Amino acid sequence: MGQDVNSSEPDIESAATGRLLDLVRSLVTTHVSWKPLFIGAVITGDDCMRLYFRSPERDRTYGVDVLISHTGPGLIGSLVSPAFLANEYLHQPSDDPHCDVIVDLTDY
């Protein structure tokens, strides 16, 4: 038998990419010196992505893990708050060469 040409994997990837692009559009704004600067994103799983922010007051880059399906206004509001990302209780050591600390918001 041949390969299944109706595989749903491309549809899942397309939907995740669409949600990621919507989130990126909402984070790309005019830079304000006191807000974290959004610098990039990568899809890390079926419903997971890592967003990268540069701290406005520290020489630090944050990698923020989120669920793509849970990227609503509340999550977006918290990500652009300098106090939220600076909360050291949320920081985890990073093995990612693109960020200094990881903030896991997959339960948000």
Backbone as CSV, one residue per row, in Angstrom:
resi,resn,N_x,N_y,N_z,CA_x,CA_y,CA_z,C_x,C_y,C_z
1,MET,0.830,-1.173,0.000,0.000,0.000,0.000,0.880,1.243,0.000
2,GLY,0.390,2.334,-0.573,1.125,3.597,-0.639,0.973,4.405,0.641
3,GLN,1.666,5.531,0.663,1.575,6.412,1.809,0.204,7.059,1.876
4,ASP,-0.210,7.391,3.078,-1.478,8.075,3.294,-1.314,9.540,2.888
5,VAL,-1.942,9.931,1.798,-1.816,11.308,1.304,-2.718,12.272,2.059
6,ASN,-3.571,11.757,2.929,-4.479,12.600,3.700,-3.982,12.788,5.131
7,SER,-2.685,12.701,5.327,-2.119,12.846,6.667,-2.510,14.189,7.273
8,SER,-2.843,14.186,8.568,-3.251,15.424,9.229,-2.049,16.208,9.771
9,GLU,-0.841,15.642,9.703,0.328,16.322,10.239,0.561,17.699,9.615
10,PRO,0.482,17.861,8.278,0.641,19.203,7.708,-0.414,20.185,8.214
11,ASP,-1.655,19.710,8.458,-2.703,20.583,8.976,-2.383,21.052,10.389
12,ILE,-1.854,20.166,11.227,-1.477,20.530,12.591,-0.358,21.562,12.561
13,GLU,0.636,21.327,11.720,1.757,22.262,11.606,1.284,23.615,11.079
14,SER,0.405,23.605,10.120,-0.119,24.839,9.549,-0.912,25.631,10.590
15,ALA,-1.726,24.945,11.373,-2.510,25.619,12.416,-1.591,26.211,13.481
16,ALA,-0.571,25.455,13.904,0.381,25.953,14.906,1.131,27.164,14.376
17,THR,1.528,27.112,13.119,2.238,28.242,12.511,1.339,29.464,12.442
18,GLY,0.087,29.275,12.102,-0.860,30.389,12.051,-1.046,31.038,13.410
19,ARG,-1.173,30.230,14.463,-1.321,30.777,15.817,-0.061,31.503,16.253
20,LEU,1.096,30.941,15.902,2.367,31.590,16.242,2.458,32.948,15.559
21,LEU,2.096,33.011,14.288,2.151,34.287,13.575,1.196,35.309,14.172
22,ASP,0.003,34.869,14.595,-0.936,35.780,15.248,-0.346,36.327,16.540
23,LEU,0.302,35.466,17.312,0.910,35.905,18.565,2.045,36.885,18.295
24,VAL,2.892,36.564,17.330,4.013,37.442,16.993,3.497,38.810,16.571
25,ARG,2.443,38.843,15.770,1.866,40.127,15.346,1.411,40.947,16.540
26,SER,0.870,40.289,17.565,0.393,41.026,18.735,1.543,41.520,19.613
27,LEU,2.723,40.899,19.519,3.864,41.309,20.343,4.753,42.332,19.652
28,VAL,4.663,42.420,18.347,5.493,43.374,17.617,4.788,44.730,17.640
29,THR,5.357,45.645,18.420,4.805,46.986,18.569,5.948,47.986,18.561
30,THR,5.599,49.219,18.691,6.623,50.248,18.830,7.387,49.988,20.125
31,HIS,8.700,50.020,20.052,9.511,49.721,21.233,9.370,50.820,22.285
32,VAL,9.135,50.393,23.508,9.079,51.284,24.661,10.219,50.853,25.577
33,SER,11.026,51.784,26.019,12.273,51.452,26.729,12.075,50.620,27.991
34,TRP,10.935,50.698,28.645,10.742,49.965,29.895,10.091,48.588,29.703
35,LYS,9.674,48.256,28.473,9.037,46.964,28.211,10.051,45.955,27.692
36,PRO,9.840,44.657,27.995,10.682,43.625,27.386,10.553,43.682,25.864
37,LEU,11.654,43.478,25.191,11.689,43.531,23.728,11.558,42.118,23.173
38,PHE,10.511,41.866,22.409,10.312,40.564,21.769,11.342,40.424,20.653
39,ILE,12.132,39.325,20.691,13.199,39.175,19.701,13.087,37.911,18.853
40,GLY,12.152,37.011,19.175,12.021,35.832,18.335,11.156,34.755,18.945
41,ALA,10.928,33.685,18.171,10.104,32.568,18.615,10.459,31.329,17.815
42,VAL,10.191,30.185,18.430,10.391,28.915,17.742,9.335,27.925,18.245
43,ILE,8.778,27.134,17.333,7.844,26.082,17.713,8.668,24.907,18.232
44,THR,8.367,24.451,19.440,9.149,23.389,20.075,8.393,22.072,20.192
45,GLY,7.117,22.060,19.840,6.318,20.839,19.917,4.974,21.059,19.253
46,ASP,4.095,20.039,19.335,2.789,20.133,18.683,1.994,21.352,19.140
47,ASP,2.029,21.658,20.431,1.268,22.790,20.965,2.159,23.699,21.808
48,CYS,3.461,23.618,21.606,4.399,24.381,22.426,5.277,25.286,21.574
49,MET,5.618,26.429,22.146,6.584,27.306,21.503,7.380,28.036,22.575
50,ARG,8.546,28.512,22.181,9.383,29.312,23.058,9.500,30.695,22.451
51,LEU,9.146,31.693,23.255,9.247,33.090,22.856,10.484,33.675,23.520
52,TYR,11.184,34.536,22.816,12.403,35.140,23.343,12.207,36.640,23.541
53,PHE,12.572,37.101,24.740,12.477,38.510,25.090,13.801,38.983,25.663
54,ARG,14.128,40.226,25.384,15.327,40.866,25.938,14.861,41.800,27.039
55,SER,15.510,41.714,28.199,15.153,42.537,29.344,15.550,43.992,29.109
56,PRO,14.674,44.941,29.456,15.023,46.349,29.274,15.999,46.866,30.323
57,GLU,16.017,46.248,31.494,16.865,46.777,32.550,18.020,45.854,32.951
58,ARG,18.029,44.650,32.452,19.099,43.701,32.769,19.723,43.213,31.474
59,ASP,20.931,42.769,31.580,21.592,42.192,30.409,21.230,40.707,30.364
60,ARG,19.964,40.443,30.052,19.448,39.080,30.133,18.411,38.841,29.038
61,THR,18.431,37.621,28.500,17.416,37.196,27.537,16.600,36.080,28.168
62,TYR,15.276,36.192,28.049,14.355,35.211,28.603,13.815,34.323,27.491
63,GLY,13.760,33.023,27.736,13.055,32.089,26.875,11.779,31.710,27.598
64,VAL,10.645,32.008,27.019,9.364,31.783,27.682,8.618,30.674,26.950
65,ASP,8.413,29.557,27.650,7.687,28.423,27.070,6.192,28.600,27.307
66,VAL,5.411,28.519,26.238,3.961,28.665,26.315,3.292,27.602,25.451
67,LEU,2.018,27.354,25.750,1.199,26.503,24.897,0.561,27.386,23.831
68,ILE,0.687,26.991,22.600,0.156,27.782,21.494,-1.353,27.959,21.642
69,SER,-2.039,26.918,22.086,-3.501,26.979,22.200,-3.968,27.884,23.335
70,HIS,-3.069,28.318,24.222,-3.451,29.157,25.362,-2.897,30.574,25.259
71,THR,-2.656,31.058,24.070,-2.048,32.377,23.909,-3.129,33.441,23.768
72,GLY,-3.803,33.715,24.877,-4.846,34.728,24.872,-4.356,36.059,25.412
73,PRO,-5.267,37.009,25.584,-4.901,38.353,26.038,-4.207,38.385,27.400
74,GLY,-4.607,37.514,28.328,-3.980,37.499,29.655,-2.513,37.130,29.582
75,LEU,-2.199,36.114,28.802,-0.812,35.693,28.640,-0.005,36.782,27.948
76,ILE,-0.543,37.358,26.915,0.166,38.407,26.187,0.432,39.604,27.103
77,GLY,-0.544,39.983,27.902,-0.364,41.085,28.839,0.749,40.820,29.834
78,SER,0.831,39.590,30.323,1.879,39.267,31.292,3.257,39.266,30.640
79,LEU,3.341,38.868,29.391,4.633,38.806,28.710,5.240,40.178,28.465
80,VAL,4.423,41.176,28.284,4.956,42.516,28.037,5.147,43.309,29.326
81,SER,4.915,42.677,30.462,5.133,43.325,31.753,6.556,43.041,32.231
82,PRO,7.364,44.076,32.449,8.734,43.831,32.903,8.787,43.144,34.266
83,ALA,7.829,43.410,35.138,7.827,42.805,36.470,7.566,41.303,36.406
84,PHE,6.721,40.880,35.476,6.380,39.467,35.382,7.591,38.630,34.996
85,LEU,8.313,39.037,33.957,9.488,38.284,33.529,10.633,38.399,34.528
86,ALA,10.695,39.475,35.278,11.768,39.666,36.251,11.546,38.860,37.530
87,ASN,10.405,38.220,37.686,10.106,37.421,38.874,11.009,36.195,38.903
88,GLU,12.046,36.243,39.721,13.056,35.185,39.740,12.529,33.845,40.233
89,TYR,11.372,33.811,40.875,10.775,32.546,41.294,10.333,31.712,40.089
90,LEU,10.117,32.377,38.969,9.711,31.679,37.749,10.890,31.202,36.908
91,HIS,12.090,31.687,37.194,13.259,31.393,36.359,13.790,29.986,36.592
92,GLN,14.157,29.348,35.493,14.788,28.032,35.529,16.096,28.135,34.750
93,PRO,17.090,27.330,35.112,18.348,27.348,34.342,18.085,27.003,32.876
94,SER,18.872,27.593,32.002,18.672,27.396,30.566,19.792,26.567,29.953
95,ASP,19.403,25.609,29.119,20.372,24.884,28.291,20.233,25.340,26.840
96,ASP,19.425,26.369,26.622,19.186,26.947,25.303,20.237,28.034,25.056
97,PRO,21.022,27.931,23.996,22.063,28.933,23.750,21.512,30.319,23.395
98,HIS,20.199,30.425,23.182,19.598,31.696,22.783,19.016,32.492,23.946
99,CYS,19.048,31.934,25.167,18.504,32.669,26.309,19.256,32.322,27.585
100,ASP,19.196,33.255,28.535,19.894,33.092,29.808,19.071,32.302,30.823
101,VAL,17.764,32.506,30.835,16.872,31.786,31.741,15.621,31.363,30.982
102,ILE,14.961,30.332,31.508,13.705,29.841,30.954,12.582,30.194,31.939
103,VAL,11.482,30.654,31.405,10.274,30.877,32.197,9.199,29.966,31.613
104,ASP,8.761,28.986,32.398,7.791,28.011,31.922,6.386,28.502,32.226
105,LEU,5.672,28.909,31.204,4.283,29.361,31.361,3.308,28.405,30.690
106,THR,3.692,27.144,30.554,2.814,26.174,29.903,1.592,25.853,30.767
107,ASP,1.621,26.176,32.059,0.465,25.977,32.933,-0.367,27.242,33.094
108,TYR,-0.003,28.300,32.396,-0.674,29.593,32.550,-2.064,29.538,31.969
